[in-house]
């Protein structure tokens, strides 16, 4: 028969918490000199830790970018259905050569079909493009230095929002609502209520439709820019992009 003294020791829940707390404190003390006197960590150091637990590096890049550039908020964003500036940014290890820069221009053109041009200054490529009537404008910046590459894609949708809300709400809702509702309500039906309610209801309906379209467009463009940035990141020599999941 096996003696209880030979069995591995078992710890209570409180003891487990205490052990983990002490271990975390010891780890922090050992890491403090490497992280600097302020106890902070670089993004590369965070990525090392994340890789050990299976976190995709690109999610860290996105989180860090949002920390530095928080998403716009406020009444205007709510009314429009989302931020009218869609921005995706990543920093990956490795630097791009002149040939690498040339190969990413077609990648950008496949995502954004408007008229555009690319400029190269040192080790930084800037690609700017816009659609007809400037409803959408795009800027992609890829810069390599100090052993890493910054990739930033930004699309502005202010022109599209103006055309969409102006056309549907202003033209369709107000124009048709007042043009049809007032004569029909006052002259044909003799109803002041209908003359007021019909334009208001039509404007509200058109606004909801416009906002829904805008919200879907913002989501779609964010997904497209995210895919573009990932595609460019995969072209950076030495960049390691882990698969999703």
N, C-alpha and C positions, 0 to 999 in steps of 0.2 A: 504493500500500500504506500502511496506517495505521501510524504509529509507535506503539510501546508506551508512549511518554511521553505520548501523548494519551488513553490509556485511563484511566478512573476508578480511583483507587487502591483496592486490596482489602486488607482487614484480616484478620489471623489471629484464631482464636477467643480467644486470650489477650488480644489487643489490643482486641477488641470488649468483653470483660469489663471491661478497664481503663477504656475510654472510658465505658461505662455507669456504672461506679462513680464516676468523677470527675464525670459529669453529675449523678448523684444527690446527691453531696455538695454541688455548687454549688447545686442546686435547694433543698436543705435549708437552706443558708446564706441564700439569698434569702428563704425563707419563714419563717425563725426569728423575725424581728421581728413578723410578722403573727400568728404562733401564740403569742406570749408568751414570757417569759423561760424557762419550763420546757420549751419546745419541744413542748408538747402541741398537739393539734388539737381543735376542737369537732366535734360530730356533723355540723353543717351543712357544715363544711369537708371532712370525710370524704366526705359525700354528693356534693359538687361533684366531687371526684376520681373517685368511683365512677361518677358519671354519664358521665364522659368515656370510661370503658372499658366502659360498658354494663351495669353492675351495678344491679339493681333496688333502689331505695331502701328498700323494705319489708324486704328481707333484711338490710340494715344495721341497721334499727330492731330487728329480732329479735335480731341478734347483739349489739347494744349492750345490749339489755334483759337478755339472758342473762349478759352480763359483769357487770352491776350486780346481777342476781338469779340466780345460778347455779341450775341445776336441782337439786332435792333428791336426795341419794344416800344410800346406806346399806342395811343389811339389810332394813329395813321396806319400802323402795321396791322392792327386788328381789323380796321375798316377795309383795308386792301386785301385781306386774306393771308397776309404773310409779308416778310421783308422784301422790298423791291430790289434789293441788292443781294444776289446770291453769291456767296463766297466759299470756296473750298481751298484749303491750304495744307501742305505736307512738307516735312523736311526728312530726307532720306540720306543715309550714308553713301558716300561715293561722289565722284565728279564726272560731268559729261564732257566729251570732246567736241570739237567743231562738227565732226561728222554725226555725232549723236544729236546735236541740236538740229541739224538739217533734217533728220529723220522724224522729228516730232511734229514738224509743221503740218504734214499731211494728216497726222492724228487729230490735230486741232480742227483742220478744215472739214473733216468728216463729221465733227460734232456741231460745228457752227458754219452754216452755208453762206452767210453774208459776206460782203466784200471786205477783205482784210489785207493787212501787210505785216511783215515781220522785220524787226530791226535787231541788230546784234551789236552790243557795246561790251567789249571785253568778254567776260564769261557769262553775260546775261542776255537772254533772248526775251524780247517783248513782242507779243503778237496781239494786234488790235484789230477788231472787226466790228461791223455794224450791219444791220439789216436795212431794207428800204425804209425810208422815212424815220430812221433811227429809233424804231420801236424797241429794239434790243441791241445793246452794245456789249462786246466781250473784250476782256483783256486777260491774257495769260502771260505770266512772268515765270521764267525758269532761270535760276541763277546758281552757279556752282562756284564754291570757294571754301577754303579751309576744310577740305575733305568731306563736304556734304553739299547737297543740292536742295534748294528751296523751290517748291512748285506752288504757284498761286494762280487760281482761276477765278475770275470775278465777272459776273454778268449783271447788267443793270436793265431793269424792266420798267422803268418809269414811263417811257414812251408808249409801251404796250398797254400799261395800266390806264394812261390817259385816253388812248384811243378806245379801249374796251369800255371803261366806265362812262366816258363822254358819249360814245355811240349808243350804248344800250340805255343808260340811265337818262342822259341828256336828250338824245335824239328820240329813242324809242319810248322811254317812260314819260318824260315831260312833254315832248312834242306831240306824240300820239295821244297821251292821256288828256292833255289840255285841249288839243285840237278836236278830239272826238268827244270826250267826256262833258265838256262845258256846253257845247251846242246841243248835244243829245239830252243832257240832263235838264237844262233850262228851257230849251225851246220845244223839244219833242215830248219830254216826260214831265216838265214842269216841276222838277225835283232839284232843289239846291243841294240836298244831301248827296245825290248821285253825281252832280256836277263837281263836287269836292272829293268825294270818296273814290270815284273811278280813277282820276289822275294819281291820287296818293297810292292807291293799291297797285296801279300799274308801275309806278316808279319803284315801289318797294319790291315788286316781283322782278323787275329788270335788274335792280341792285343785287338781289340774291343770286340771280343767274350770273351776273358779271363777277361777283366775288367768288362764286364756285369755280368758274372757269379760271380766274386768276390764281386761286389757291392750288388748283391742279397743275397749272402751268409752272408755278414756283416749285412745286414738288418734283415735277418732271425735269426741270432744268437743273435742280440740285443733284438729282440722280445722274444726269448726263455729265455734269461737271465732275462729280465724284468718280465716275468711270474714266473720264479723261485723265484726271490727275493720277489715278491708279495706273493707267496705261503708260503715262509718261514716267512714273516712278519705276515701273518695271524695266524701262530702257536704261536706267541709270546703272552703270557698271558697279558691281559690289552691293547694289541695293537688294535686300532680302525682303520680299513681300510674302507673308504667310497666307495660305488659303483661308477663306472664311470658314468659321466653325471651329 
